[in-house]
Amino acid sequence: MKVVAVVGSIRRGNTLKMVQASCSKFLPEEIDIIDLGKIQIDFCTGCLYCDETQKCNIDDDLSKLMDKIAEADAYIFATPVRWSLLSGEMKTFFDRLNPFATVGTLNGKKCILLTVGQSEKESEDAFSIDLGLKSMEFFCENAGIDVIDEVKAYGCLAENDITNSSYLEKCYKAAEKLRNTLL
C-alpha cells in the first residue's frame, strides 16, 4: 500500500499537524509526504501539452514527484481555507495533475480530505470552510478519486490551535477508514 499525503500550506501549523496525525495510522514506508511549502512548484500555463502527450512540459520539483503520485493507491489532501478557497499551493498542485486526467490515472484511487480555517463552526462565515472543502471534492470527483472521509477544522487561526481540539482525533479516524479501504 502506498499513500501520498499533500500538505497544502506554506506555514508549519494546523494543516501540517492534521497531516501528521493522519499519517500516523500508516507505516513510514507506506507514506510519502509532499509538502508544497518546501518544493518549487510552478503554475500550470494552460499550454495543453499534457492533453496531447500525457506529460507536463514544466520541469520543477513537482515533475520529479509525478511517478510517486501516479503509483499511489491513496491520498491525503490537506489545505487551509481562506475566503472560501483552498490554498493557492493546493490549487496549483491540482492543476498540475491534469496529465493524469487525460488517461484516467487517478480513477478509482482513494483519499481523505482535510481542511482547516479560522472561522468558528457556529459563525455566520463557517460556510467558508465548507466551500473550500467542496472545491477539493469537485477536484476528486472530476479526477475519479473516491473520497473516503473528510475533516473540517474550524476556529484554528494560531499555529497550534488545532492541538487542543478534537480535530486531530477526527484525522486519526479518517486515516483509519482510509487504511481499512486499502486492506
ABEGO torsion letter per residue (X at the ends): XBBBBBBABABABAAAAAAAAAAAABBAAABBBBBAAABBBBBBAGAGAAAAAGBBABBBAAAAAAAAAAABABBBBBBBBBGGBBBAAAAAAAAAAAAAAAAGAABGBBBBBBBBBABBAABAAAAAAAAAAAAAAAAAAAAGBBBABBBBBBGBABAAAAAABAAAAAAAAAAAAAAAAAX
